[in-house]
Amino acid sequence: MTQELKATIAALTPEIVQLRQELHQHPEIRFQEKWTSDRVAQFLDSVAVSYKRGYARGTGIVATLGDGSGKTVLLRADMDALEIEEATGLPYASKIPNRMHACGHDGHTACLCGVVKTLAQHKDRVKGTVKFVFQPAEEEAAGGRYIVEEGVLEGVDAVFALHGWPTLPVGSIGVRSGWTLAGADTFRITIRGRACHGADPAAGVDPILVAAHITTALQSIVSRELNPWDAGVVTVGKIHAGTATNIIPETAILEGTFRSFTPEIHDTIEDAIRRITINVAASFRAEANITFSEDRYPPLYNDEAITDFVRKEATALMGPDNVIEMESPYMGAEDFAFYLQKVPGTFMCLGVNPNPGQPYPPLHNPKYDFGDGPVPTAIALMSTLALRYLEEYS
């Protein structure tokens, strides 16, 4: 990285830190990111970079820098938050009840704004075209699928994204070739029994009892229906039933997720969930209906050649000790996988732990914060990858 680029990033880091904290205070969930989208648009106007709005059901933004010649590289940041009550106690904590940037998308968005400003100030070095995607609804709603379906990746040669990673120290990056994140699906099970007085259970059919047996039985899928070397996860995350202590209710609802790395394992798990649910319910004289999400996330696969390119450039930028090989895939899911099905690229893990000797709050935890420390590293890395890819491959 040239001294001019370093100076630019150092000068704008305080502005981007302030922007991140501002975004952190205004978290918005999937497809409701109107304030966030307006703030990003305001920033893009301030740096005179052209953009279009209205992507992915309205709140997505795609900015473009370059003259359209040569190769095209795409950098993506997600914008949405989660339904979590923040417990960080930070001075810039969320101002919105039960909304929180507990996955660090405030950091991703702010850092990409920093990359836009960095490259705009050095546009003479952009030997091609850079697209910047500010994407809504990464959490649970597959906003990335809409970006792909809307043609944003047409003509794009390589794609890059990063995500804050609590197990890695600030100043480092985690990389992995091949399968990196799992595919994910969700399910909803509605159990219908027969309501009655809690003192007379024989007069009814208890859907809560049925829900408990189904929950336990689902945990046998991975341990007893998958080969030991095939990774899979089945999790029941929600159970809703009942209104009073002395009433056996009419219905109970289970919701959860399951994860895998191949279509074959996905289908095995889905079939098992359906079979177990229906038959366990029937054995207790209840009925069960099960639905699966239409927003299924595919497994995320990092292109080997592009990931090697990232290793090389990150090592030159950050030093070999700060480029960490992720030895095992992670069972979390990411809708950047939709991008990678269309165009070769890589998804990177950005270190956010300021005290490596101590555990850091995990993602989706009410005490998680992306932090200010990772900001200059993220801007430098993404700026370098865009410039060097266009230089090397053009």
LUMLODO-599052 format. One record per residue (C-alpha): chain; y, x, z; residue number from 1; residue in one letter. Coordinates in Angstrom, 2 decimals, m for minus. Each point is the difference from the previous one (the first is absolute). Layout:
LUMLODO-599052
<pt 'A', <Y, X, Z>, NUM, 'A'>
...
//
This chain:
LUMLODO-599052
<pt 'A', <0.00, 0.00, 0.00>, 1, 'M'>
<pt 'A', <3.41, 1.39, m0.94>, 2, 'T'>
<pt 'A', <2.69, 0.70, 2.55>, 3, 'Q'>
<pt 'A', <2.14, m2.67, m1.65>, 4, 'E'>
<pt 'A', <m2.66, m2.66, 0.58>, 5, 'L'>
<pt 'A', <m0.51, 1.14, 3.58>, 6, 'K'>
<pt 'A', <3.73, m0.22, 0.64>, 7, 'A'>
<pt 'A', <0.15, m3.49, m1.51>, 8, 'T'>
<pt 'A', <m2.85, m1.26, 2.18>, 9, 'I'>
<pt 'A', <1.43, 1.59, 3.14>, 10, 'A'>
<pt 'A', <3.39, m1.61, m0.67>, 11, 'A'>
<pt 'A', <m1.35, m3.50, m0.59>, 12, 'L'>
<pt 'A', <m2.66, m0.03, 2.74>, 13, 'T'>
<pt 'A', <2.36, m1.42, 2.68>, 14, 'P'>
<pt 'A', <0.90, m2.88, m2.35>, 15, 'E'>
<pt 'A', <m3.66, m0.77, m0.69>, 16, 'I'>
<pt 'A', <m0.87, 0.21, 3.70>, 17, 'V'>
<pt 'A', <2.72, m2.56, 0.70>, 18, 'Q'>
<pt 'A', <m1.29, m2.19, m2.83>, 19, 'L'>
<pt 'A', <m3.55, 0.16, 1.38>, 20, 'R'>
<pt 'A', <1.17, m1.08, 3.43>, 21, 'Q'>
<pt 'A', <1.97, m2.82, m1.58>, 22, 'E'>
<pt 'A', <m3.07, m1.16, m1.93>, 23, 'L'>
<pt 'A', <m2.08, 0.26, 3.17>, 24, 'H'>
<pt 'A', <2.33, m2.48, 1.70>, 25, 'Q'>
<pt 'A', <m0.46, m2.58, m2.76>, 26, 'H'>
<pt 'A', <m3.75, m0.34, m0.65>, 27, 'P'>
<pt 'A', <m1.16, m2.69, m2.41>, 28, 'E'>
<pt 'A', <m3.54, m1.05, m0.85>, 29, 'I'>
<pt 'A', <m1.70, m0.48, m3.36>, 30, 'R'>
<pt 'A', <2.10, m1.53, m2.78>, 31, 'F'>
<pt 'A', <2.85, m0.67, 2.47>, 32, 'Q'>
<pt 'A', <1.65, 3.42, m0.34>, 33, 'E'>
<pt 'A', <3.35, m1.39, m1.22>, 34, 'K'>
<pt 'A', <2.24, 1.93, 2.41>, 35, 'W'>
<pt 'A', <m1.97, 3.19, m0.68>, 36, 'T'>
<pt 'A', <0.17, m0.52, m3.76>, 37, 'S'>
<pt 'A', <3.75, m0.60, 0.17>, 38, 'D'>
<pt 'A', <0.47, 3.16, 2.08>, 39, 'R'>
<pt 'A', <m2.00, 2.11, m2.44>, 40, 'V'>
<pt 'A', <2.02, m1.44, m2.90>, 41, 'A'>
<pt 'A', <3.20, 0.86, 1.85>, 42, 'Q'>
<pt 'A', <m1.20, 3.58, 0.40>, 43, 'F'>
<pt 'A', <m0.96, 0.28, m3.68>, 44, 'L'>
<pt 'A', <3.45, m1.27, m0.99>, 45, 'D'>
<pt 'A', <1.57, 2.69, 2.17>, 46, 'S'>
<pt 'A', <m1.80, 2.76, m1.90>, 47, 'V'>
<pt 'A', <0.48, m1.63, m3.43>, 48, 'A'>
<pt 'A', <m3.69, m0.21, m0.88>, 49, 'V'>
<pt 'A', <m1.01, m2.93, m2.19>, 50, 'S'>
<pt 'A', <m2.57, m2.50, 1.25>, 51, 'Y'>
<pt 'A', <m1.48, m3.43, m0.53>, 52, 'K'>
<pt 'A', <m0.84, m2.55, 2.67>, 53, 'R'>
<pt 'A', <m2.32, m2.98, 0.29>, 54, 'G'>
<pt 'A', <m3.38, 1.73, m0.14>, 55, 'Y'>
<pt 'A', <m3.05, m1.08, 2.00>, 56, 'A'>
<pt 'A', <1.13, m3.56, 0.72>, 57, 'R'>
<pt 'A', <3.64, 0.91, 0.33>, 58, 'G'>
<pt 'A', <0.76, 2.80, 2.44>, 59, 'T'>
<pt 'A', <m1.37, 3.01, m1.90>, 60, 'G'>
<pt 'A', <2.35, 2.54, m1.59>, 61, 'I'>
<pt 'A', <m0.70, 2.55, m2.74>, 62, 'V'>
<pt 'A', <2.61, 2.72, m0.54>, 63, 'A'>
<pt 'A', <m0.06, 2.45, m2.90>, 64, 'T'>
<pt 'A', <1.45, 3.47, m0.46>, 65, 'L'>
<pt 'A', <m0.20, 1.96, m3.25>, 66, 'G'>
<pt 'A', <0.49, m0.54, m3.70>, 67, 'D'>
<pt 'A', <m3.42, m1.47, m0.80>, 68, 'G'>
<pt 'A', <m1.26, 3.10, m1.79>, 69, 'S'>
<pt 'A', <m3.01, 2.09, 0.95>, 70, 'G'>
<pt 'A', <m2.37, m0.94, 2.79>, 71, 'K'>
<pt 'A', <0.59, m2.69, 2.60>, 72, 'T'>
<pt 'A', <m0.83, 0.35, 3.68>, 73, 'V'>
<pt 'A', <0.07, m2.87, 2.51>, 74, 'L'>
<pt 'A', <0.74, 0.30, 3.73>, 75, 'L'>
<pt 'A', <m0.72, m3.00, 2.21>, 76, 'R'>
<pt 'A', <1.07, m1.14, 3.47>, 77, 'A'>
<pt 'A', <m1.02, m3.22, 1.77>, 78, 'D'>
<pt 'A', <2.64, m2.05, 1.84>, 79, 'M'>
<pt 'A', <m1.73, m2.65, 2.15>, 80, 'D'>
<pt 'A', <m0.58, m0.16, 3.75>, 81, 'A'>
<pt 'A', <m2.55, m1.64, 2.28>, 82, 'L'>
<pt 'A', <m0.18, m2.95, 2.41>, 83, 'E'>
<pt 'A', <0.14, 2.16, 3.13>, 84, 'I'>
<pt 'A', <2.36, m0.06, 2.97>, 85, 'E'>
<pt 'A', <1.46, 3.49, 0.27>, 86, 'E'>
<pt 'A', <m0.50, 1.91, 3.26>, 87, 'A'>
<pt 'A', <1.53, 3.40, m0.83>, 88, 'T'>
<pt 'A', <3.17, m0.45, 2.06>, 89, 'G'>
<pt 'A', <1.91, 1.92, m2.67>, 90, 'L'>
<pt 'A', <3.76, m0.53, m0.40>, 91, 'P'>
<pt 'A', <m0.67, m1.10, m3.60>, 92, 'Y'>
<pt 'A', <m2.95, m2.27, 0.84>, 93, 'A'>
<pt 'A', <m0.60, m3.18, m1.98>, 94, 'S'>
<pt 'A', <2.61, m2.72, 0.37>, 95, 'K'>
<pt 'A', <m2.40, m2.66, m1.26>, 96, 'I'>
<pt 'A', <m2.55, m1.54, 2.40>, 97, 'P'>
<pt 'A', <m3.67, 0.56, m0.90>, 98, 'N'>
<pt 'A', <0.96, 2.21, m2.93>, 99, 'R'>
<pt 'A', <m0.39, 3.76, m0.01>, 100, 'M'>
<pt 'A', <m0.32, 2.97, m2.34>, 101, 'H'>
<pt 'A', <m3.22, 0.98, 1.73>, 102, 'A'>
<pt 'A', <m1.41, 1.62, m3.14>, 103, 'C'>
<pt 'A', <3.03, 2.13, m0.80>, 104, 'G'>
<pt 'A', <1.10, m1.66, m3.22>, 105, 'H'>
<pt 'A', <3.60, 0.41, 1.17>, 106, 'D'>
<pt 'A', <m0.59, 3.75, m0.29>, 107, 'G'>
<pt 'A', <m1.67, m0.27, m3.39>, 108, 'H'>
<pt 'A', <2.88, m2.06, m1.41>, 109, 'T'>
<pt 'A', <2.76, 2.15, 1.47>, 110, 'A'>
<pt 'A', <m1.63, 3.23, m1.18>, 111, 'C'>
<pt 'A', <m0.37, m1.32, m3.54>, 112, 'L'>
<pt 'A', <3.70, m0.86, 0.08>, 113, 'C'>
<pt 'A', <0.54, 3.64, 0.96>, 114, 'G'>
<pt 'A', <m2.08, 1.12, m2.98>, 115, 'V'>
<pt 'A', <2.08, m2.23, m2.31>, 116, 'V'>
<pt 'A', <3.24, 1.57, 1.23>, 117, 'K'>
<pt 'A', <m1.42, 3.53, m0.16>, 118, 'T'>
<pt 'A', <m1.17, m0.35, m3.59>, 119, 'L'>
<pt 'A', <3.16, m1.85, m1.04>, 120, 'A'>
<pt 'A', <2.03, 2.98, 1.17>, 121, 'Q'>
<pt 'A', <m2.28, 2.32, m2.00>, 122, 'H'>
<pt 'A', <m0.71, m2.23, m3.00>, 123, 'K'>
<pt 'A', <0.42, 2.96, m2.35>, 124, 'D'>
<pt 'A', <m3.36, 1.22, 1.36>, 125, 'R'>
<pt 'A', <m1.80, m3.28, m0.70>, 126, 'V'>
<pt 'A', <m1.99, 0.89, m3.16>, 127, 'K'>
<pt 'A', <m1.17, m3.53, m0.72>, 128, 'G'>
<pt 'A', <0.18, m3.28, 1.94>, 129, 'T'>
<pt 'A', <m0.50, m0.88, 3.65>, 130, 'V'>
<pt 'A', <m0.70, m3.57, 1.12>, 131, 'K'>
<pt 'A', <0.60, m0.90, 3.64>, 132, 'F'>
<pt 'A', <m1.85, m3.09, 1.18>, 133, 'V'>
<pt 'A', <1.08, m1.77, 3.19>, 134, 'F'>
<pt 'A', <m2.92, m2.33, 0.49>, 135, 'Q'>
<pt 'A', <m0.40, m3.03, 2.27>, 136, 'P'>
<pt 'A', <m3.08, m1.40, 1.68>, 137, 'A'>
<pt 'A', <m2.29, 2.98, 0.42>, 138, 'E'>
<pt 'A', <m1.32, m1.55, 3.20>, 139, 'E'>
<pt 'A', <m2.67, m2.63, m0.73>, 140, 'E'>
<pt 'A', <1.57, m1.44, m3.18>, 141, 'A'>
<pt 'A', <m0.67, 2.68, m2.65>, 142, 'A'>
<pt 'A', <3.55, 0.31, m1.27>, 143, 'G'>
<pt 'A', <m1.12, 3.03, m1.98>, 144, 'G'>
<pt 'A', <m2.20, m2.21, m2.15>, 145, 'R'>
<pt 'A', <3.09, m1.92, m1.13>, 146, 'Y'>
<pt 'A', <1.81, 3.22, m0.89>, 147, 'I'>
<pt 'A', <m2.90, 1.02, m2.22>, 148, 'V'>
<pt 'A', <m0.39, m3.46, m1.56>, 149, 'E'>
<pt 'A', <3.72, m0.10, m0.79>, 150, 'E'>
<pt 'A', <m0.30, 3.10, m2.19>, 151, 'G'>
<pt 'A', <1.95, 2.45, 2.15>, 152, 'V'>
<pt 'A', <m2.64, 2.69, m0.60>, 153, 'L'>
<pt 'A', <0.06, m0.29, m3.79>, 154, 'E'>
<pt 'A', <0.82, 3.43, m1.43>, 155, 'G'>
<pt 'A', <m0.35, 1.72, 3.40>, 156, 'V'>
<pt 'A', <m1.96, 3.27, 0.00>, 157, 'D'>
<pt 'A', <m0.43, 0.66, 3.73>, 158, 'A'>
<pt 'A', <0.61, m1.85, 3.28>, 159, 'V'>
<pt 'A', <0.64, 1.30, 3.52>, 160, 'F'>
<pt 'A', <0.35, m1.63, 3.42>, 161, 'A'>
<pt 'A', <m0.06, 1.21, 3.57>, 162, 'L'>
<pt 'A', <m0.64, m1.62, 3.36>, 163, 'H'>
<pt 'A', <0.93, 1.11, 3.50>, 164, 'G'>
<pt 'A', <m3.12, 1.25, 1.83>, 165, 'W'>
<pt 'A', <0.00, 0.11, 3.82>, 166, 'P'>
<pt 'A', <m2.82, 2.55, 0.31>, 167, 'T'>
<pt 'A', <1.88, 2.65, m2.00>, 168, 'L'>
<pt 'A', <2.95, 2.06, 1.28>, 169, 'P'>
<pt 'A', <3.53, m0.30, m1.36>, 170, 'V'>
<pt 'A', <0.47, 2.45, m2.87>, 171, 'G'>
<pt 'A', <m3.55, m0.37, m1.34>, 172, 'S'>
<pt 'A', <m1.71, m2.01, m2.71>, 173, 'I'>
<pt 'A', <m3.59, m1.20, m0.26>, 174, 'G'>
<pt 'A', <m1.74, m0.08, m3.40>, 175, 'V'>
<pt 'A', <m3.38, m1.09, m1.28>, 176, 'R'>
<pt 'A', <m1.61, m0.32, m3.44>, 177, 'S'>
<pt 'A', <m2.20, m2.94, m0.97>, 178, 'G'>
<pt 'A', <m0.67, m2.99, 2.25>, 179, 'W'>
<pt 'A', <2.65, 0.10, 2.71>, 180, 'T'>
<pt 'A', <0.53, m3.55, 1.31>, 181, 'L'>
<pt 'A', <m2.35, m2.96, 0.10>, 182, 'A'>
<pt 'A', <0.16, m3.23, m1.91>, 183, 'G'>
<pt 'A', <0.76, m2.99, 2.20>, 184, 'A'>
<pt 'A', <m0.61, m3.73, m0.05>, 185, 'D'>
<pt 'A', <0.68, m2.72, 2.57>, 186, 'T'>
<pt 'A', <m1.94, m3.09, 0.98>, 187, 'F'>
<pt 'A', <0.71, m3.27, 1.80>, 188, 'R'>
<pt 'A', <m2.80, m1.98, 1.61>, 189, 'I'>
<pt 'A', <0.52, m3.58, 1.11>, 190, 'T'>
<pt 'A', <m2.71, m1.33, 2.34>, 191, 'I'>
<pt 'A', <m0.21, m3.74, 0.45>, 192, 'R'>
<pt 'A', <m1.84, m1.34, 3.01>, 193, 'G'>
<pt 'A', <0.46, m3.22, 1.95>, 194, 'R'>
<pt 'A', <2.64, m0.34, 2.72>, 195, 'A'>
<pt 'A', <m0.88, m1.26, 3.44>, 196, 'C'>
<pt 'A', <0.81, 0.33, 3.69>, 197, 'H'>
<pt 'A', <m0.53, 3.48, 1.40>, 198, 'G'>
<pt 'A', <m2.12, m1.48, 2.78>, 199, 'A'>
<pt 'A', <m2.42, m1.59, m2.48>, 200, 'D'>
<pt 'A', <m0.78, 2.68, m2.62>, 201, 'P'>
<pt 'A', <m3.19, m1.74, m1.16>, 202, 'A'>
<pt 'A', <2.15, m2.79, m1.42>, 203, 'A'>
<pt 'A', <1.57, 2.35, m2.51>, 204, 'G'>
<pt 'A', <m0.51, 3.13, m2.06>, 205, 'V'>
<pt 'A', <1.95, 2.97, 1.35>, 206, 'D'>
<pt 'A', <1.71, 1.95, m2.84>, 207, 'P'>
<pt 'A', <1.17, 2.71, 2.42>, 208, 'I'>
<pt 'A', <m3.59, 0.84, 0.89>, 209, 'L'>
<pt 'A', <m0.82, 0.10, m3.70>, 210, 'V'>
<pt 'A', <3.01, 2.27, m0.66>, 211, 'A'>
<pt 'A', <m1.20, 2.40, 2.69>, 212, 'A'>
<pt 'A', <m3.49, 0.24, m1.51>, 213, 'H'>
<pt 'A', <1.40, 0.48, m3.53>, 214, 'I'>
<pt 'A', <2.35, 2.74, 1.23>, 215, 'T'>
<pt 'A', <m2.89, 1.85, 1.63>, 216, 'T'>
<pt 'A', <m2.32, m0.47, m2.97>, 217, 'A'>
<pt 'A', <2.57, 1.33, m2.48>, 218, 'L'>
<pt 'A', <m0.08, 3.33, 1.81>, 219, 'Q'>
<pt 'A', <m3.61, 0.46, m1.13>, 220, 'S'>
<pt 'A', <0.99, 0.22, m3.67>, 221, 'I'>
<pt 'A', <1.15, 3.62, m0.01>, 222, 'V'>
<pt 'A', <m2.69, 1.23, 2.40>, 223, 'S'>
<pt 'A', <m2.93, m1.89, m1.51>, 224, 'R'>
<pt 'A', <0.79, m0.95, m3.62>, 225, 'E'>
<pt 'A', <1.73, 3.12, m1.32>, 226, 'L'>
<pt 'A', <m1.59, 3.37, m0.55>, 227, 'N'>
<pt 'A', <1.12, 2.46, 2.69>, 228, 'P'>
<pt 'A', <1.89, 2.10, m2.58>, 229, 'W'>
<pt 'A', <1.98, m2.99, m1.35>, 230, 'D'>
<pt 'A', <3.28, m0.54, 1.84>, 231, 'A'>
<pt 'A', <1.02, m3.53, 0.94>, 232, 'G'>
<pt 'A', <1.98, m1.91, 2.61>, 233, 'V'>
<pt 'A', <m0.08, m3.67, 1.04>, 234, 'V'>
<pt 'A', <2.65, m1.11, 2.49>, 235, 'T'>
<pt 'A', <0.81, m3.42, 1.43>, 236, 'V'>
<pt 'A', <3.68, 0.21, 0.85>, 237, 'G'>
<pt 'A', <0.87, m3.59, 0.89>, 238, 'K'>
<pt 'A', <m1.70, m2.88, 1.81>, 239, 'I'>
<pt 'A', <1.83, m3.31, 0.39>, 240, 'H'>
<pt 'A', <m1.49, m2.98, 1.83>, 241, 'A'>
<pt 'A', <0.70, m2.52, 2.70>, 242, 'G'>
<pt 'A', <2.97, m1.61, 1.73>, 243, 'T'>
<pt 'A', <m1.16, m0.47, 3.61>, 244, 'A'>
<pt 'A', <m2.52, 1.38, 2.47>, 245, 'T'>
<pt 'A', <m1.93, m3.29, 0.30>, 246, 'N'>
<pt 'A', <m0.34, m0.80, m3.72>, 247, 'I'>
<pt 'A', <m2.59, 1.28, m2.43>, 248, 'I'>
<pt 'A', <2.00, m0.02, m3.24>, 249, 'P'>
<pt 'A', <m0.90, m1.29, m3.43>, 250, 'E'>
<pt 'A', <0.56, 3.28, m1.84>, 251, 'T'>
<pt 'A', <0.24, 3.75, 0.43>, 252, 'A'>
<pt 'A', <1.44, 2.48, m2.50>, 253, 'I'>
<pt 'A', <m0.94, 3.64, m0.46>, 254, 'L'>
<pt 'A', <1.96, 2.42, m2.19>, 255, 'E'>
<pt 'A', <m0.77, 3.60, m0.75>, 256, 'G'>
<pt 'A', <m0.28, 2.84, m2.46>, 257, 'T'>
<pt 'A', <m2.72, 2.11, m1.57>, 258, 'F'>
<pt 'A', <0.28, 3.41, m1.65>, 259, 'R'>
<pt 'A', <m2.07, 2.12, m2.38>, 260, 'S'>
<pt 'A', <0.29, 2.64, m2.72>, 261, 'F'>
<pt 'A', <m2.05, m1.53, m2.83>, 262, 'T'>
<pt 'A', <m0.29, m3.45, m1.62>, 263, 'P'>
<pt 'A', <m3.72, m0.03, 0.83>, 264, 'E'>
<pt 'A', <0.60, 0.46, 3.74>, 265, 'I'>
<pt 'A', <2.79, m2.57, m0.11>, 266, 'H'>
<pt 'A', <m2.32, m2.57, m1.56>, 267, 'D'>
<pt 'A', <m2.77, 0.78, 2.50>, 268, 'T'>
<pt 'A', <2.36, m0.56, 2.92>, 269, 'I'>
<pt 'A', <1.52, m3.16, m1.47>, 270, 'E'>
<pt 'A', <m3.41, m1.54, m0.66>, 271, 'D'>
<pt 'A', <m1.13, 0.85, 3.53>, 272, 'A'>
<pt 'A', <3.11, m1.52, 1.58>, 273, 'I'>
<pt 'A', <m0.55, m3.22, m1.93>, 274, 'R'>
<pt 'A', <m3.73, m0.18, 0.77>, 275, 'R'>
<pt 'A', <0.36, 0.78, 3.70>, 276, 'I'>
<pt 'A', <2.90, m2.40, 0.48>, 277, 'T'>
<pt 'A', <m1.65, m2.99, m1.62>, 278, 'I'>
<pt 'A', <m3.41, 0.49, 1.58>, 279, 'N'>
<pt 'A', <1.17, 0.81, 3.51>, 280, 'V'>
<pt 'A', <2.24, m3.07, m0.04>, 281, 'A'>
<pt 'A', <m2.86, m2.17, m1.25>, 282, 'A'>
<pt 'A', <m2.29, 1.27, 2.75>, 283, 'S'>
<pt 'A', <2.47, m1.41, 2.56>, 284, 'F'>
<pt 'A', <0.40, m3.32, m1.85>, 285, 'R'>
<pt 'A', <3.48, 0.94, m1.24>, 286, 'A'>
<pt 'A', <1.46, 0.37, m3.47>, 287, 'E'>
<pt 'A', <1.86, 3.04, m1.25>, 288, 'A'>
<pt 'A', <2.29, 0.54, m2.96>, 289, 'N'>
<pt 'A', <0.97, 3.52, m1.07>, 290, 'I'>
<pt 'A', <2.68, 1.19, m2.41>, 291, 'T'>
<pt 'A', <0.87, 3.50, m1.17>, 292, 'F'>
<pt 'A', <3.46, 1.24, m0.89>, 293, 'S'>
<pt 'A', <1.25, 0.08, m3.58>, 294, 'E'>
<pt 'A', <1.96, 3.14, 0.91>, 295, 'D'>
<pt 'A', <m2.92, 2.39, 0.17>, 296, 'R'>
<pt 'A', <1.02, 3.67, 0.13>, 297, 'Y'>
<pt 'A', <m2.05, 2.46, m2.06>, 298, 'P'>
<pt 'A', <m1.03, 3.38, 1.43>, 299, 'P'>
<pt 'A', <2.60, 2.72, m0.51>, 300, 'L'>
<pt 'A', <m1.03, 2.93, m2.18>, 301, 'Y'>
<pt 'A', <2.17, 3.12, m0.29>, 302, 'N'>
<pt 'A', <m0.18, 1.70, m3.39>, 303, 'D'>
<pt 'A', <m1.46, 3.49, 0.38>, 304, 'E'>
<pt 'A', <2.36, 1.78, m2.41>, 305, 'A'>
<pt 'A', <3.14, m1.65, 1.36>, 306, 'I'>
<pt 'A', <m1.09, 0.70, 3.58>, 307, 'T'>
<pt 'A', <m0.57, 3.67, m0.89>, 308, 'D'>
<pt 'A', <3.54, 0.04, m1.40>, 309, 'F'>
<pt 'A', <1.28, m1.42, 3.31>, 310, 'V'>
<pt 'A', <m1.92, 2.64, 1.97>, 311, 'R'>
<pt 'A', <1.57, 2.76, m2.06>, 312, 'K'>
<pt 'A', <3.56, m1.30, 0.19>, 313, 'E'>
<pt 'A', <m0.21, m1.00, 3.67>, 314, 'A'>
<pt 'A', <m1.38, 3.43, 0.92>, 315, 'T'>
<pt 'A', <2.87, 1.73, m1.80>, 316, 'A'>
<pt 'A', <2.52, m2.31, 1.67>, 317, 'L'>
<pt 'A', <m1.40, m0.30, 3.53>, 318, 'M'>
<pt 'A', <m2.40, 2.91, 0.45>, 319, 'G'>
<pt 'A', <m3.83, m0.11, m0.01>, 320, 'P'>
<pt 'A', <m0.29, m0.80, 3.71>, 321, 'D'>
<pt 'A', <1.91, m3.24, m0.52>, 322, 'N'>
<pt 'A', <m2.20, m1.33, m2.81>, 323, 'V'>
<pt 'A', <m2.96, m1.55, 1.78>, 324, 'I'>
<pt 'A', <m3.20, m1.10, m1.69>, 325, 'E'>
<pt 'A', <m1.06, m3.48, 1.12>, 326, 'M'>
<pt 'A', <m3.73, 0.53, 0.39>, 327, 'E'>
<pt 'A', <m1.09, m3.63, 0.19>, 328, 'S'>
<pt 'A', <1.20, m3.23, m1.60>, 329, 'P'>
<pt 'A', <1.80, m2.47, 2.22>, 330, 'Y'>
<pt 'A', <m1.09, m3.64, 0.28>, 331, 'M'>
<pt 'A', <3.56, m1.28, m0.22>, 332, 'G'>
<pt 'A', <1.08, m1.59, m3.29>, 333, 'A'>
<pt 'A', <3.09, 0.39, m2.17>, 334, 'E'>
<pt 'A', <1.19, m1.98, m3.01>, 335, 'D'>
<pt 'A', <1.11, 3.25, m1.65>, 336, 'F'>
<pt 'A', <m3.65, m0.09, m1.11>, 337, 'A'>
<pt 'A', <1.08, m2.49, m2.68>, 338, 'F'>
<pt 'A', <2.38, 2.62, m1.43>, 339, 'Y'>
<pt 'A', <m2.74, 2.62, 0.02>, 340, 'L'>
<pt 'A', <m2.35, m2.29, m1.92>, 341, 'Q'>
<pt 'A', <2.59, m0.01, m2.79>, 342, 'K'>
<pt 'A', <1.49, 3.52, 0.05>, 343, 'V'>
<pt 'A', <m1.24, 3.32, 1.45>, 344, 'P'>
<pt 'A', <1.75, 1.06, 3.17>, 345, 'G'>
<pt 'A', <m0.41, 0.68, 3.67>, 346, 'T'>
<pt 'A', <0.74, m1.52, 3.40>, 347, 'F'>
<pt 'A', <1.07, 2.49, 2.68>, 348, 'M'>
<pt 'A', <0.08, m0.06, 3.80>, 349, 'C'>
<pt 'A', <3.30, 1.18, 1.49>, 350, 'L'>
<pt 'A', <m0.06, 1.46, 3.50>, 351, 'G'>
<pt 'A', <2.16, m1.92, 2.50>, 352, 'V'>
<pt 'A', <m1.21, 1.27, 3.39>, 353, 'N'>
<pt 'A', <2.82, 2.07, 1.56>, 354, 'P'>
<pt 'A', <m2.28, 1.32, 2.79>, 355, 'N'>
<pt 'A', <m3.36, 1.00, m1.52>, 356, 'P'>
<pt 'A', <m1.44, 0.76, 3.43>, 357, 'G'>
<pt 'A', <0.37, m3.63, 1.02>, 358, 'Q'>
<pt 'A', <m1.40, m3.18, m1.56>, 359, 'P'>
<pt 'A', <2.51, m2.10, m1.95>, 360, 'Y'>
<pt 'A', <0.00, m3.82, m0.12>, 361, 'P'>
<pt 'A', <m2.21, m1.12, m2.90>, 362, 'P'>
<pt 'A', <1.05, m2.09, m2.96>, 363, 'L'>
<pt 'A', <0.43, m3.72, 0.74>, 364, 'H'>
<pt 'A', <0.66, 0.77, 3.66>, 365, 'N'>
<pt 'A', <3.06, m1.55, 1.72>, 366, 'P'>
<pt 'A', <1.13, 3.51, 1.04>, 367, 'K'>
<pt 'A', <m0.31, 1.65, m3.43>, 368, 'Y'>
<pt 'A', <3.09, 1.49, m1.63>, 369, 'D'>
<pt 'A', <0.20, 1.96, m3.26>, 370, 'F'>
<pt 'A', <2.63, 2.19, 1.62>, 371, 'G'>
<pt 'A', <2.87, 2.07, m1.38>, 372, 'D'>
<pt 'A', <m1.80, 3.36, m0.12>, 373, 'G'>
<pt 'A', <m2.13, m0.73, m3.10>, 374, 'P'>
<pt 'A', <2.99, m1.07, m2.14>, 375, 'V'>
<pt 'A', <1.00, 3.35, m1.58>, 376, 'P'>
<pt 'A', <m3.64, 0.95, m0.63>, 377, 'T'>
<pt 'A', <m0.67, m3.27, m1.82>, 378, 'A'>
<pt 'A', <3.14, 0.28, m2.15>, 379, 'I'>
<pt 'A', <m0.70, 3.62, m0.90>, 380, 'A'>
<pt 'A', <m3.65, m0.65, m0.84>, 381, 'L'>
<pt 'A', <0.53, m3.09, m2.17>, 382, 'M'>
<pt 'A', <2.99, 1.56, m1.77>, 383, 'S'>
<pt 'A', <m1.97, 3.17, m0.72>, 384, 'T'>
<pt 'A', <m3.03, m1.88, m1.31>, 385, 'L'>
<pt 'A', <2.11, m2.06, m2.40>, 386, 'A'>
<pt 'A', <1.95, 2.97, m1.34>, 387, 'L'>
<pt 'A', <m2.94, 2.37, m0.23>, 388, 'R'>
<pt 'A', <m2.31, m2.54, m1.63>, 389, 'Y'>
<pt 'A', <2.56, m0.71, m2.72>, 390, 'L'>
<pt 'A', <0.66, 3.71, m0.49>, 391, 'E'>
<pt 'A', <m3.67, 1.03, m0.08>, 392, 'E'>
<pt 'A', <m1.45, m2.86, m2.03>, 393, 'Y'>
<pt 'A', <2.84, m0.59, m2.43>, 394, 'S'>
//
